[in-house]
């Protein structure tokens, strides 16, 4: 890769829209917190944890992901995990992030919702104070569980509603279609929350349809398989629905057979509002800059392509219009000075 493009990626102000905070849990910190909490994990060293980060599909990844999350017990643990992510993205010139968290992963283990959200939220407040990084919080429901569990989670979250911008839907996609959660998403919308959902990652393009029509999502997380349906693609373009694409995740989980076959360029050419994100960076080999660098090398993106992907992310964010406009001007000024 040309040093000019790499430098452009590293320095342009960026926005991340698809990040699972539990998926940013690096092995070193996991091992440290496990020892601090006297929590046994099935690994004797950091090297063993890293070696375990090899999986062939989404379910194999999720099994390791949930095992890692089991060491998180105290508010400080959630703060430390979130702060580690903040420090990483600050180094990478990410100035806005929209973070997903999975409360059911923790409440099912007897950890209170208050403990989870307060630890994460306090780190995000400190991130804005120290680094000027703005953020939004997305509460994701685990789709392999039933809708009653999601409704219970939404009810428990109500005292903290002002800390939450949207609800999402993640975990095992196949066999758990979006319509399974139509009631809880309707309740969330009534409570004033926006909605997003993972769809079209491993599941079919029909899941993207139902996420739009039944869950009324503002963004589709992943959305790769939407390209299999020309009518759906046109609907996404017409309705200006962003897709939060995650290249290294797609490669690691074999959503694409090879990163050189990734459909990101095709999405841009079709007029889709595609964005680049890291998904679960501790597990998939990189944060936002690494995703940009890998996909740029794989499919030969230009500086103009990278600029448009960054603009798409800020445009598709849940920021209020005044701050969004400020950030878009920053990005445009950087592009004009460095193209």
C-alpha positions, 0 to 999 in steps of 0.5 A: 500500500502507498504510504500516502493512502496509509497515512490518510487512513491513519489521520482522517477523523473517523466515526465507528458505528458497529462495535461490540464493547465486549468484543474489544476485550483484549486477552491481556486485559481479560487475563488481568481482570480474571486474576483480579476477580479470582475467576477461573478461565480455561486458559493458563496464559495470554498466549493460550487465549490468543491461540483460542481466537481461531474459529470457523464461523459465527457460533464458534466465535460466540462461544469464546466471546461469552466465555471471555465476558464471564470474567466481568463482574464489577463496575470497574471491570466494565469501565476498564474494558471500555476505557481500553477501547477508548484509548485505542480509538483515540490513537486512531483518530476516531472522534465519534463511536456508537457502542453496542453492549449485551446486557443479557450476557451479564444479567444471566450471570447475576450481574446487575444491569446497573453495574454493566451500564454504569461502568460503560457509561462512566468511561464514555463520559470520561472519554469526552472530557479527556479526549473529546470523543463523543459517543452513543450507546446501543443496547443489543438483545441476544437473538438466540434468547426469547423475546420475553427475555428481551422485554425484561431487559428493556424494562430493567433498562428504563431507569437508565433510558437517557444513557441509551440511544438505540436498541439492537439485535445481535448473536446467532442470526440463522434461525432467529429472524428479526420478526421474532423481536417485533414486540420488544422493538415496538416497545423500544420505539415507543420509549423513544429509542432508535433501532438497528439490527444485525441482518444479512451477515449469515442470514438471508436477504429476507432478514434485511427486509424484515428488519426494515419493515417490522423492526423499523431499523434506522441502520442495518448491521452488516447487510452483505447479503442484501446484494442478492436482492436487487429490489432490496438494494434499491429500497436501501438506496432510496430510504438512505439506510446505512450498512455498517460493514465489518471487513475483518469480521467478514473475513474471519467468520468466512462471511466472504471466502476471501477479503479480495471478494468483499462486496464493499466496492460493489455496495458503493458503486450501487449507491448504498451508504456503506461504512467500515467498522471493526465489530469485535476488534480483539477477536478479528484482528484489528480496530478501525484503521486496521479494517480500513487498511486491510480492505483498501489493500484487498479491493484497491480502494482509492483515497476518494473511496475512503473519504466517502466511507468516512462521510457515510459513517458520520452521516449515518450516525445518531449524532444531532445535526449540529454536531454531525455537520461540524464533524462532516466539515472537519472530514471534508477539510482534511480531505481537501488538504490531503487528497 
